[in-house]
Amino acid sequence: MPAKHNKVFKGRCHCGRIQYEVAFLPERVTQCNCSICRRYAAVWGYYRRDEVMLTLADDARGSYICSDEVLEFVHCRHCGCMTHYEDREKMPESRVALNFHMLDDLSWQSLPVRFFESADRWQEIPG
């Protein structure tokens, strides 16, 4: 069960045109070495879509859809920051992965990091 807090955790791109809020931190974050995640150098926190409040300025959303066409990686068209990715099927229970490097608060850095090997083996790397 994720740790509940009395605060809201806020993240944003550098220019602030894409913002997100969550009410809790996950139990752990994930660092993946797939061909795209290693290039973004992101650390992902996973949520259901209905657990995240996303705010995007009308002209801010840029996206990249991978070759499998399942995930949409969202970045700010103005400052270039990769803020999150989400399932293209946008249902309330769909997954959203937030790039925790965008969080204003650095308290997430005390969370355990799950290293996921997806470049070759598609498995968690024991830490």
C-alpha positions as CSV (number, residue, x, y, z in Angstrom):
1,M,0.0,0.0,0.0
2,P,1.4,3.4,-1.0
3,A,2.4,5.7,1.9
4,K,-0.3,8.4,2.4
5,H,0.8,11.9,3.3
6,N,-1.0,15.1,4.4
7,K,0.5,16.9,1.5
8,V,0.2,17.0,-2.3
9,F,3.2,16.2,-4.3
10,K,3.5,18.5,-7.3
11,G,5.6,18.2,-10.5
12,R,6.0,20.3,-13.5
13,C,8.0,20.8,-16.6
14,H,10.6,23.6,-16.5
15,C,8.4,26.3,-17.9
16,G,5.3,25.1,-15.9
17,R,3.0,24.6,-18.8
18,I,2.6,20.9,-17.9
19,Q,1.9,20.1,-14.2
20,Y,0.8,17.1,-12.2
21,E,-0.3,16.5,-8.7
22,V,-0.6,13.3,-6.6
23,A,-1.8,12.7,-3.1
24,F,0.8,10.1,-2.2
25,L,4.1,8.6,-3.3
26,P,4.3,5.1,-4.6
27,E,6.1,2.4,-2.6
28,R,9.0,2.5,-5.1
29,V,10.1,4.1,-8.3
30,T,11.3,2.4,-11.5
31,Q,14.3,3.1,-13.7
32,C,14.0,1.3,-17.0
33,N,16.7,0.7,-19.6
34,C,14.5,0.2,-22.6
35,S,15.5,2.1,-25.8
36,I,13.3,5.1,-24.9
37,C,13.5,5.3,-21.1
38,R,17.3,5.2,-21.0
39,R,17.4,8.1,-23.5
40,Y,14.9,10.2,-21.4
41,A,16.9,9.3,-18.2
42,A,13.5,9.2,-16.4
43,V,12.6,7.7,-13.0
44,W,9.0,6.6,-13.1
45,G,6.3,6.6,-10.4
46,Y,3.3,4.6,-11.4
47,Y,-0.4,5.6,-10.8
48,R,-3.8,4.9,-12.0
49,R,-5.1,7.7,-14.2
50,D,-7.8,8.6,-11.6
51,E,-5.1,9.2,-9.0
52,V,-3.3,11.9,-11.0
53,M,-4.3,15.5,-11.7
54,L,-2.7,16.6,-15.0
55,T,-2.9,20.2,-16.1
56,L,-1.6,21.1,-19.5
57,A,-1.6,24.5,-21.2
58,D,-3.5,24.3,-24.6
59,D,-0.3,24.6,-26.6
60,A,2.1,22.6,-24.4
61,R,1.4,18.9,-25.2
62,G,3.9,17.2,-27.4
63,S,3.9,13.5,-27.6
64,Y,5.7,10.5,-29.0
65,I,4.0,7.2,-29.6
66,C,6.3,4.2,-29.6
67,S,6.2,1.6,-32.4
68,D,3.9,-0.7,-30.4
69,E,1.4,2.2,-30.3
70,V,0.4,1.3,-26.7
71,L,2.2,4.1,-24.8
72,E,2.2,7.9,-25.4
73,F,5.2,9.7,-24.0
74,V,4.3,13.4,-23.2
75,H,6.7,16.3,-23.2
76,C,6.3,20.0,-23.1
77,R,6.6,21.6,-26.6
78,H,8.1,24.7,-25.1
79,C,10.8,23.6,-22.7
80,G,11.2,20.0,-23.9
81,C,10.8,18.3,-20.5
82,M,9.4,14.7,-20.6
83,T,6.8,14.8,-17.9
84,H,4.9,11.5,-18.1
85,Y,3.7,8.7,-20.2
86,E,0.3,7.1,-20.3
87,D,-1.6,4.3,-21.9
88,R,-3.2,5.5,-25.2
89,E,-6.4,4.0,-23.9
90,K,-7.3,6.7,-21.4
91,M,-9.6,5.0,-19.0
92,P,-9.8,6.0,-15.2
93,E,-7.9,2.8,-14.3
94,S,-5.3,3.2,-17.0
95,R,-1.7,3.6,-15.9
96,V,0.1,6.9,-15.9
97,A,3.9,7.0,-15.3
98,L,5.1,10.3,-13.9
99,N,8.7,11.3,-14.4
100,F,9.7,12.0,-10.8
101,H,12.6,14.2,-12.0
102,M,9.8,16.7,-12.5
103,L,8.7,16.7,-8.9
104,D,9.3,20.0,-7.0
105,D,9.9,18.0,-3.8
106,L,12.9,15.7,-3.7
107,S,11.5,13.5,-1.0
108,W,10.9,10.7,-3.6
109,Q,14.7,10.1,-3.6
110,S,14.4,8.2,-0.4
111,L,12.1,5.6,-2.1
112,P,13.5,2.2,-3.2
113,V,14.4,2.1,-6.9
114,R,13.3,-0.9,-9.0
115,F,15.7,-1.4,-11.9
116,F,13.9,-2.9,-14.8
117,E,15.9,-4.6,-17.6
118,S,13.8,-4.3,-20.7
119,A,16.5,-3.8,-23.3
120,D,17.2,-7.5,-23.5
121,R,15.5,-9.7,-20.9
122,W,12.3,-7.9,-19.8
123,Q,12.7,-8.5,-16.1
124,E,13.4,-6.8,-12.8
125,I,17.1,-6.6,-11.8
126,P,17.5,-7.6,-8.2
127,G,19.1,-4.8,-6.2
